[in-house]
Amino acid sequence: MFVQDQLLIVTNGGTNTKTQVLKFGSFGDEAVAVEEVHECANSLEFQKELQWATGGVIAVNEEIVICGGTEVESSAENQMCFSHGDSHVHKLAQTGALRETRIGAASLVIDNGTTLWITGGHNSKNRLQTTETVTMDPKTTGLVVALGLNLPKTLSYHCLTKVSDGLAFLTGGEKYEVTDQTGEDLEVYSEGLSWSINFNTMSWTTESQMEIPRSRHSCGALKDSMSSDSSRKVIVVAGGETKQYGEQEVLQSVELLVIEDKASFMVSSRQGLEWAQGPYLPAPILDAASVVTADQLKMYVIGGSTYVQGIAEFQPLATIYEFHCSDLQCEWKQVYEMRRSMTGGLAFFMPSDSIEADLTQHDAKCPKFNETTGK
């Protein structure tokens, strides 16, 4: 029997303005993704193609909030934030603006689901170490934007994952180093460090160096499904690219860091915790979206691009891969192939009843999906 758990919203990514909606559920213990194509659901359609935006779902009103990024056709930078949810009668509306334009930022929903924390990124003028918090004004349904805690260093195309309400991990990203005496010539490198943040004290701690510096990668924090210790978590970084000394390589490798998510973790020295190699992705992938289920048992890597050696070009992907661990034995499997590829986009899990009624309002005049053109 198929049991529907939640909806997966896949949006942006530069291929077109349409948002893809997939029903996620299960037959017994097997995960299943069933695509629900809502070609006429204009409420989730962007007017322009965006890439490398960031966002999340603010739980107060099940509000999708998407900010920043760059427009694909014009390369114009987007400073605006858009929202979709109960507050806006299920219409995608411009509800605010960031203090700075951010491309390649990373974000988390924190403070019991009330705040979207947007970190780092870059724009044509600045490489950013600053962060911003975005909350919903209950009176105006607009967004309230404020400055947040700075990152440990200037980063873009990094990855943030929530371990628990009090702890999150930051991994990799692009860093910028001066390569001449004038201080004007910058070289872009991939970062190899990782950091944890304690939300109770709002402080950063430098953690172990990853084996391979990486940016534009996917990440997540998972429970081990067979572990009797519920505090044991596995931090996962997957794919991305590494840039070092003018060389660039798209990565298939995966690294894992096993931690004990306890109060003592925040005060112990944590010496001896080292990243270890995990099972490789099925293909080298960068600029994919990644999401973790609410129970932290599965992580999904969605879309992205892979480098095809034979034609020396990047190819956008439409694949969804699932990752899970059982007694520290971890594996990947392909669970779905979307109708549209997506790279540099976003994905969110939402309760199945939160927007489904709105998405099923079809217009008889709407053109159907064309299997040949993908539009």
Secondary structure as GFF3:
##gff-version 3
##sequence-region A 1 375
A	DSSP	beta_strand	2	12	.	.	.	ID=ss1
A	DSSP	beta_strand	20	27	.	.	.	ID=ss2
A	DSSP	beta_strand	30	36	.	.	.	ID=ss3
A	DSSP	three_ten_helix	42	44	.	.	.	ID=ss4
A	DSSP	beta_strand	50	51	.	.	.	ID=ss5
A	DSSP	beta_strand	54	58	.	.	.	ID=ss6
A	DSSP	beta_strand	63	67	.	.	.	ID=ss7
A	DSSP	beta_strand	70	71	.	.	.	ID=ss8
A	DSSP	beta_strand	80	84	.	.	.	ID=ss9
A	DSSP	three_ten_helix	86	88	.	.	.	ID=ss10
A	DSSP	beta_strand	93	97	.	.	.	ID=ss11
A	DSSP	beta_strand	106	110	.	.	.	ID=ss12
A	DSSP	beta_strand	115	119	.	.	.	ID=ss13
A	DSSP	beta_strand	131	136	.	.	.	ID=ss14
A	DSSP	beta_strand	143	147	.	.	.	ID=ss15
A	DSSP	beta_strand	159	164	.	.	.	ID=ss16
A	DSSP	beta_strand	167	171	.	.	.	ID=ss17
A	DSSP	beta_strand	174	178	.	.	.	ID=ss18
A	DSSP	beta_strand	186	190	.	.	.	ID=ss19
A	DSSP	beta_strand	194	198	.	.	.	ID=ss20
A	DSSP	beta_strand	203	206	.	.	.	ID=ss21
A	DSSP	beta_strand	218	223	.	.	.	ID=ss22
A	DSSP	beta_strand	232	238	.	.	.	ID=ss23
A	DSSP	beta_strand	241	244	.	.	.	ID=ss24
A	DSSP	beta_strand	247	250	.	.	.	ID=ss25
A	DSSP	beta_strand	254	260	.	.	.	ID=ss26
A	DSSP	three_ten_helix	263	266	.	.	.	ID=ss27
A	DSSP	beta_strand	276	278	.	.	.	ID=ss28
A	DSSP	beta_strand	289	292	.	.	.	ID=ss29
A	DSSP	beta_strand	299	302	.	.	.	ID=ss30
A	DSSP	beta_strand	305	308	.	.	.	ID=ss31
A	DSSP	beta_strand	313	316	.	.	.	ID=ss32
A	DSSP	beta_strand	319	326	.	.	.	ID=ss33
A	DSSP	beta_strand	329	337	.	.	.	ID=ss34
A	DSSP	beta_strand	345	351	.	.	.	ID=ss35
A	DSSP	alpha_helix	356	359	.	.	.	ID=ss36
###
